[in-house]
Amino acid sequence: SEVFDYHWNDSEKIETDYDYLYNLYEKTIKQLTVQMNEIHQENQSERYWRIMLGPWLMRVISILWDHWECLRSAFEKLNLDTCKHINYKIENLIPSDFHEFQKFVNEHDWHHIIFSEIIKYNHISKIKIEVIEKKKSDSARKYVANDHKNKKIKINFIKFLDLLMKNFFRRSRIILYESYFGFYNKILLSFSLGESPRNFSEFNEKVIMPNPKERDDIKLKIEGKNEFENFYKFFIFKLMPVSYLEGYKMLLAKSKKIKSNANIIFTATGHESSDIFKIWTANQVSNGKKYILCEHGGSWEKSEYFGNL
């Protein structure tokens, strides 16, 4: 077998690609603001949709560009004439929420579908595709937001204590949700701030999502400047979680039931892990509340977040 250099082993290409993807991210978030308001009959700001979609969008852009460039390099350097694709359903790309999206990112089948779709779009004239049937058929999908939450007795016990704290003590002025401080440090910090230490389990409620609808007619309404962007604008909605499209109104209704007098919302990982938290926070920020995100470090300024934090 032959293994050639990964395209991002080139530090100059990292710089160039970062700038390109950052600009594409900004162009996309501006257009998604318009389209998501139209789809959901909302009139929300760009900041609202940036909080809601930003963590997912920056990951999707990086993944699609990386796969596009890997295939470009392979087809340029190798004389390929046949490619084997596992028979798949395109809807298997669609996660329930952001957390399931992160799970998909670590699964080979999900990436196989993306690579296959790029080959069909950009390299089909150069190669013959052989379709291989799976040994096991795909089981029926269930779409559930926050399905990773509350699966253990220990976590349910913490939820019970959290509800007691919520009902018997005054409402928090500061929301410390998934703050990355650790259990004991969070308790000490909460007491020092005059707050009741809480886990805010209301953001972790499991919600049954509707099945995704046909998305072939939805596309990002931007002008594609190259073949990658032409593919990207047709493909991006095929990767969007149900929680942002078909299930958005359900999560919005859940979030509106969460009452709070907090003026400050602080998190280190909650801006990714819970879509209920994102919708709730986006609405709180629209009402003038302060939103603080904490990075734990370990990365340089030009990180994968594209300045989203």
N, C-alpha and C positions, 0 to 999 in steps of 0.2 A: 504494500500500500504506500501511497505518497501523501505526506502531510506538508502543506506549505504554510508560510507565515500568515498568522492572523492579521487581518487588515488594521486592527487597532494596536498592533505592536509598533506601529509607526507613530512616534510622538507628534510629528507635524500633522499627520492625518487626524489624530485625536483633536488637536486644536481647531483645525478647519471644520471637521464634522460637528464639533460642539457648537461653533458659531452658526453653522447651517441649521442644526436641529433646534437650537434655541430660537432662531427666527421663525422656523416652521411651527414650533410650539406656540409662540406668541400669535402668529397669524391664525392658527387653528383655534385657540381659546377665544379670540375675538369673534370668529365666525360661529363657533359653537354657542356663544352667548346668544346670538341672533336666532340660530336654529332651535336651540333647546327652549327658548322662550316661546317660539312658534309652536313647537311640538306639544309643550305642556300648557300653553295658553297662560304663560307667566309674563311678568315684566321685571325680571330680576337683573341686577347689575353684573358686569363682567367679574367683579370681585366675588359675587355669590357663586357663579359657575366655576371660577378658578378654585375656590375652596372645595367645591363639590367634585369637580372633574380633574383638577390639576395633578394629584398624585398618580392617578391612572393614566392620564394622557402622556405624562413625561416618560412613563415606563413603556407605553405602547410605541411611541415615536422611536425610542432607542432600539427596541426589539425589532421593529419592522425594518429600520435602516440597517441594523447589524445583519439581519438575514438577507436583505437585498444585496449588500456588499459582499457577503460570504459567497453567494451564488454568482455574482458578477465576476469575482476573482476566480472561482472554480471554472466557469465557462470560458474565461479568457485564457487560462493556463492549461486546461485539459481538453482533449478531444473527446467529448462525451456524446454518445449516440443513443443511450438507453437509460431510463430512470424508472425505478420501481416505487410505486405509490401504494400505500395501504388504502383500501376502499374506506372512505370516511364520509361523515355527514358534516356539512359546513356549520350547522348549528351547534356542533360540539365545541366550537370556539367560544361560545357565549357563556360567561360565568354568571352566577347569581348576584354577586356583589364584589367589592374590591378584594376582600379577603380570599374568596374562591379564585379570583383572577391571579392573586399571588401564588396560590396553590398550582394553578394551571401552568404558570411560568416555569415550574420545576418538573413538569411532566413531558416526556418525550413525544407522546401522541399529539399534544397541542402544538408543539413546534413543528412536527411533521406536517400537519395540515397547513401551517403558514408557509413553510418551504415549498410544499406542493402547489399552493395557490400562486406563489411568486413564479415558479417554473412555468405553470400554465399560462400566466399572464405575459411574462417577459422572455421566455426561452422556448416556447412550444414549437417554433419553427425549426429549432436546431436539434430536437431530441424526440425520441419515441418513448411514450409513457406506458409502462406495463402495470396494470392494476392487480393488486394482490388482495384476496378476500381475507378477512379476519377469521381466526379460528372460533372466536366467540363473538356473537352479535352484541351490539351496544344495548345495555339495559335502559329502561325508561328513566329519564332525568327528573329529578325534583329540584325545584329552584327555591332556595331558602336563604334569606339574608341573616347574617350572624349565626350560621349553623355551627360554627366552631366554638361558640360560647356556651357556657353552662352545661358541659357534658359530664363533669365529675361531681361527686357528692361534696367534695371540699369546696368547689366553686359555688355550688348551690347554697352551702352553709354561709359563705361569705356574702352571697346575695341576700340571704335572710337577715344577717347582721346589718347589711347596708340599708335595707328597707327600714329596719328599726331606727337606725340613725337618722334616716330621712324623715320619718314620721314623728319622732320624739324630740328632735332638736331643730333649732331655727335653720332656715334655708341658708345655703352657702353664699357668701359674697364672692368667693373665688372658686372656680371649678378646676380641680387638679385631676384630670382624667388621663390615665395611662401616662403618668408623668415621668416614668423611668427613674424615679428616686429610690425605689425599693420600698418594701413594706414598712419597716420601722422608721426609716427616714421620712417617709410620707406622713406617718402619724405624728412624728415630732414637729415637722414643718407645719402641719395643719393646726396643731395646738399652739404653736408659736404665733400663728396668724389669727388666732382666736376662732378657728374653724373646727367643725366636727369632721374627723377623718372619714371620708367616704370613698366608695369604689365606683359610684354612679352607674349601678347596674342597669338603670333604665336605658342606657345607650347600647346595652348588649342583648336586648330582647330579640328572640328569634322571630322572624316574620316570613310566612309563606308567600312566595312571589308567584305572579302569573307566569305561564309559559311565554317565551319570546314569540313575537309575531314575525311574519315574513319581512325581511329588511332589505331586500334587493333594490327597492325603489328609494331607499334613503342614501344620500351621499353628502359628503362635505362640500359645501358650495364655495370652493376656492378655485382660483385659476392655477392649474398644474404647470409648474415651470420646467418639469422634466418628467421622464417616464415613471420615476419613483413616486412623485407627487400625484400623477394620474392614477396609479395603482392605490396609493394611500387614501385618496379622497373617496374612492369607492369601497375600500376595505375596512376603514376604521370603525364603522358602525357595526360590522360583523363581529367585532371584538368587545363592544361596549357592554358592560354588565347590565343585567335586567333591572337592577336597582336604579339605574339612571334613565331608563326608558319605560318599559312596560310596568315596572313596579315603583316608579318614582312617586306617584300620588299616594300609594299605600304608606311608604316610608315618611312622606311629608305629613300625612295625617297622624302617624305615630309620634313624630317629632313635636307636633303642635300640642300634644298632651303632656309634654315634659315642661313643667313650670319651674322658673328659676328667677331669683333676684340678683344673680351674680353679675358683676360688672367686668370681671376678668375671667377669661377662659384660657387655661394653660394645658398644653399637652406636648408629649414628645413622640408618641406613636399613634395616638388616637385619630389623628388626621388621615391615617391610612386604614386603620383596622376596622372602624365602624362607620358604615354609610349613614346610619341614623344620626350619629354624632356629627357627621359632616353637614347634613341637611339642617339639623338643629343649630349648629354653629353658624352656618351661612346666614340663617335668618337672624340670629342674635347680632352678628356683625352688621347686618343691614339696619338694625335698630340701634347702632352706635356702641355696642359692647366691644371691649378690647380683646383681641385674639393673639395669643403668644405661642409660638412654636419653638421648641428647643431641639437643637441638634446635639447629639452626644459627642461629636467630634470624629476624628479619624479619617477625614477626607479633605481634599484641597478645595479651594474656592470654586473652581469650575467642576462642580459635582453633577451627578445625574439629575438633580432637582431643577436645573435650569432657572435658578433664582426663585422657584415657587415658594420657598419658605420665607 
